[in-house]
Amino acid sequence: MPYLEVLWFPGRSDDQKKQLVKEITNSFVKITGCKPSAVQIVFKEITEENSAASGSLLK
């Protein structure tokens, strides 16, 4: 059973999440051949205070 985590900053709408879930699920099913019912996705919102890029903290 595939379990996928999406880590991102807060601010996405429910509509954006719904669209992304469909796209991720469809792509995963197409590439791996698993059933759509097996794909599980969880969104985790992270903070800029706990993130870094290019060797520097974001905030």
BAZA-834492 format. One record per residue: residue number from 1; residue in three letters; z, x, y of N, C-alpha, C, O in turn. Coordinates in pm, whole numbers. Each point is the difference from the previous one (the first is absolute). Last residue first. Layout:
+------+------+--------+--------+--------+--------+--------+--------+--------+--------+--------+--------+--------+--------+
| resi | resn |   n_zz |   n_xx |   n_yy |  ca_zz |  ca_xx |  ca_yy |   c_zz |   c_xx |   c_yy |   o_zz |   o_xx |   o_yy |
+------+------+--------+--------+--------+--------+--------+--------+--------+--------+--------+--------+--------+--------+
|  NUM |  Ala |      Z |      X |      Y |      Z |      X |      Y |      Z |      X |      Y |      Z |      X |      Y |
...
+------+------+--------+--------+--------+--------+--------+--------+--------+--------+--------+--------+--------+--------+
***
This chain:
+------+------+--------+--------+--------+--------+--------+--------+--------+--------+--------+--------+--------+--------+
| resi | resn |   n_zz |   n_xx |   n_yy |  ca_zz |  ca_xx |  ca_yy |   c_zz |   c_xx |   c_yy |   o_zz |   o_xx |   o_yy |
+------+------+--------+--------+--------+--------+--------+--------+--------+--------+--------+--------+--------+--------+
|   59 |  Lys |    755 |   1376 |   3157 |     84 |    -50 |    110 |    122 |     85 |     16 |     83 |    -27 |     88 |
|   58 |  Leu |   -423 |    138 |   -401 |    -77 |    -94 |     82 |     80 |    -50 |    120 |    -57 |    -36 |    104 |
|   57 |  Leu |    101 |    530 |   -345 |     52 |   -135 |    -12 |    -79 |    -91 |     93 |    -43 |     42 |    107 |
|   56 |  Ser |   -194 |    399 |   -301 |     92 |    -46 |    104 |     48 |   -142 |    -29 |    -73 |    -81 |    -56 |
|   55 |  Gly |   -268 |    344 |   -196 |    113 |     90 |     20 |     99 |    -42 |    107 |     87 |     78 |     37 |
|   54 |  Ser |   -475 |   -343 |   -180 |    -46 |    128 |     57 |    116 |     92 |     37 |     -8 |     73 |     99 |
|   53 |  Ala |    198 |   -529 |   -178 |   -141 |     28 |    -23 |    -34 |    131 |     69 |     52 |     30 |    108 |
|   52 |  Ala |    399 |   -388 |   -273 |    -56 |    117 |     68 |   -147 |     13 |    -35 |    -46 |    -51 |   -102 |
|   51 |  Ser |    520 |   -315 |     83 |   -136 |     39 |    -36 |    -45 |    121 |     81 |     45 |     23 |    112 |
|   50 |  Asn |    357 |   -318 |    -70 |      7 |     62 |   -131 |   -136 |     47 |    -49 |    -22 |     12 |   -121 |
|   49 |  Glu |     79 |   -236 |    539 |    110 |     96 |      0 |     11 |     78 |   -130 |     53 |    111 |     -2 |
|   48 |  Glu |   -354 |   -477 |     63 |    -53 |    124 |     56 |    107 |    109 |      0 |    -31 |    119 |    -11 |
|   47 |  Thr |     53 |   -507 |   -361 |     21 |     19 |    143 |    -61 |    132 |     46 |    -14 |     94 |    -77 |
|   46 |  Ile |   -120 |   -469 |   -336 |     73 |    122 |     29 |     14 |     15 |    152 |    -69 |    -69 |     76 |
|   45 |  Glu |    -33 |   -334 |   -477 |    -14 |     42 |    139 |     89 |    121 |     24 |    119 |      0 |    -31 |
|   44 |  Lys |   -373 |   -216 |   -416 |    125 |     57 |     50 |    -25 |     48 |    142 |    -88 |     82 |     26 |
|   43 |  Phe |   -142 |   -424 |   -437 |    -11 |     62 |    132 |    137 |     50 |     42 |     99 |    -72 |     -8 |
|   42 |  Val |   -346 |    -31 |   -493 |    116 |    -18 |     87 |    -27 |     73 |    130 |    -49 |    113 |      1 |
|   41 |  Ile |   -221 |   -321 |   -477 |     -5 |     77 |    124 |    126 |    -29 |     81 |     41 |   -116 |     13 |
|   40 |  Gln |   -291 |     65 |   -544 |    113 |    -32 |     87 |     -4 |     93 |    121 |    -21 |    121 |    -14 |
|   39 |  Val |   -314 |   -304 |   -424 |     16 |     83 |    119 |    115 |    -50 |     86 |      3 |   -115 |     43 |
|   38 |  Ala |   -169 |   -102 |   -447 |     82 |    117 |    -31 |     31 |     84 |    124 |     93 |     81 |     -1 |
|   37 |  Ser |   -383 |   -471 |     -8 |    141 |    -41 |    -13 |     93 |    117 |    -30 |    121 |    -12 |     14 |
|   36 |  Pro |   -601 |     63 |      7 |     61 |    -17 |    131 |    148 |    -36 |     -7 |     79 |     39 |     86 |
|   35 |  Lys |   -300 |    251 |   -480 |     -2 |   -139 |     46 |     65 |    -10 |    138 |     95 |     72 |     29 |
|   34 |  Cys |   -351 |    385 |   -193 |    120 |    -79 |    -33 |    -16 |   -143 |     53 |    -92 |    -29 |     76 |
|   33 |  Gly |   -220 |    413 |    -27 |    -24 |   -100 |   -104 |    123 |    -80 |    -38 |     -5 |    -78 |    -95 |
|   32 |  Thr |    -98 |    449 |    438 |     80 |     26 |   -120 |    -24 |    -98 |   -113 |     29 |     31 |   -116 |
|   31 |  Ile |   -267 |    -54 |    546 |     -2 |    140 |    -43 |     71 |     22 |   -132 |    -47 |     79 |    -82 |
|   30 |  Lys |     33 |   -517 |    285 |   -139 |     48 |    -18 |     -2 |    141 |    -59 |    -79 |     28 |    -90 |
|   29 |  Val |    497 |   -215 |    215 |    -54 |    -68 |   -119 |   -140 |     52 |    -31 |    -32 |     27 |   -116 |
|   28 |  Phe |    232 |    126 |    510 |     73 |     53 |   -115 |    -54 |    -59 |   -130 |    -17 |     71 |    -99 |
|   27 |  Ser |   -151 |   -238 |    509 |    -46 |    137 |    -26 |     66 |     58 |   -125 |    -66 |     64 |    -81 |
|   26 |  Asn |    208 |   -493 |    228 |   -139 |     -3 |    -46 |    -52 |    139 |    -35 |    -65 |     18 |   -103 |
|   25 |  Thr |    498 |    -51 |    293 |     -4 |    -56 |   -135 |   -142 |      0 |    -55 |    -23 |     43 |   -113 |
|   24 |  Ile |     84 |     89 |    560 |     58 |     99 |    -91 |    -10 |    -50 |   -144 |    -41 |     75 |    -89 |
|   23 |  Glu |    -98 |   -374 |    424 |    -90 |    115 |    -10 |     52 |    104 |    -98 |    -75 |     52 |    -83 |
|   22 |  Lys |    346 |   -432 |    181 |   -122 |    -40 |    -71 |    -91 |    120 |    -23 |    -51 |     19 |   -110 |
|   21 |  Val |    437 |     51 |    368 |     36 |    -26 |   -140 |   -124 |    -39 |    -81 |    -19 |     48 |   -112 |
|   20 |  Leu |    -28 |     -1 |    579 |     13 |    128 |    -67 |     34 |    -16 |   -148 |    -54 |     71 |    -84 |
|   19 |  Gln |     34 |   -456 |    357 |   -132 |     60 |    -16 |      7 |    131 |    -77 |    -82 |     26 |    -88 |
|   18 |  Lys |    488 |   -234 |    201 |    -73 |    -80 |    -99 |   -138 |     58 |    -27 |    -42 |     10 |   -115 |
|   17 |  Lys |    301 |    182 |    459 |     57 |     32 |   -131 |    -75 |    -75 |   -110 |    -30 |     57 |   -105 |
|   16 |  Gln |    -82 |   -155 |    550 |    -45 |    134 |    -36 |     50 |     39 |   -138 |    -74 |     59 |    -79 |
|   15 |  Asp |    227 |   -464 |    255 |   -142 |     -9 |    -32 |    -55 |    136 |    -41 |    -78 |     10 |    -95 |
|   14 |  Asp |    520 |    -40 |    253 |    -11 |    -53 |   -137 |   -146 |    -10 |    -42 |    -32 |     24 |   -116 |
|   13 |  Ser |    134 |    345 |    483 |     17 |   -144 |    -13 |     -8 |    -41 |   -148 |    -46 |     76 |    -85 |
|   12 |  Arg |    223 |    406 |    305 |   -116 |    -66 |    -61 |     31 |   -149 |    -17 |    113 |    -38 |    -31 |
|   11 |  Gly |    201 |    383 |    200 |    -92 |    -59 |     97 |   -122 |    -68 |    -58 |    -82 |    -51 |     76 |
|   10 |  Pro |    428 |    497 |   -229 |      6 |   -144 |     24 |   -109 |    -47 |     96 |    -56 |     79 |     77 |
|    9 |  Phe |    -37 |    356 |   -379 |     88 |    -36 |    110 |      0 |   -151 |     19 |    -99 |    -65 |    -33 |
|    8 |  Trp |     11 |    281 |   -459 |    -60 |     -6 |    132 |    102 |    -38 |    105 |    111 |    -43 |    -31 |
|    7 |  Leu |   -240 |    117 |   -537 |     97 |     42 |    100 |    -69 |     -1 |    135 |   -105 |     61 |     18 |
|    6 |  Val |     33 |   -284 |   -528 |    -67 |     27 |    125 |    110 |     32 |    101 |     82 |    -85 |     34 |
|    5 |  Glu |   -130 |     78 |   -605 |     80 |     -8 |    121 |    -86 |     36 |    120 |    -76 |     97 |     -2 |
|    4 |  Leu |     12 |   -290 |   -545 |    -49 |     76 |    114 |     90 |    -20 |    121 |     42 |   -112 |     28 |
|    3 |  Tyr |    -97 |     58 |   -595 |     95 |    -33 |    106 |    -34 |     90 |    118 |     17 |    122 |     -7 |
|    2 |  Pro |   -246 |   -298 |   -504 |     -3 |     80 |    121 |     98 |    -52 |    105 |      8 |   -121 |     24 |
|    1 |  Met |      5 |     89 |   -570 |      0 |    -84 |    117 |      0 |     89 |    124 |     98 |     70 |     25 |
+------+------+--------+--------+--------+--------+--------+--------+--------+--------+--------+--------+--------+--------+
***
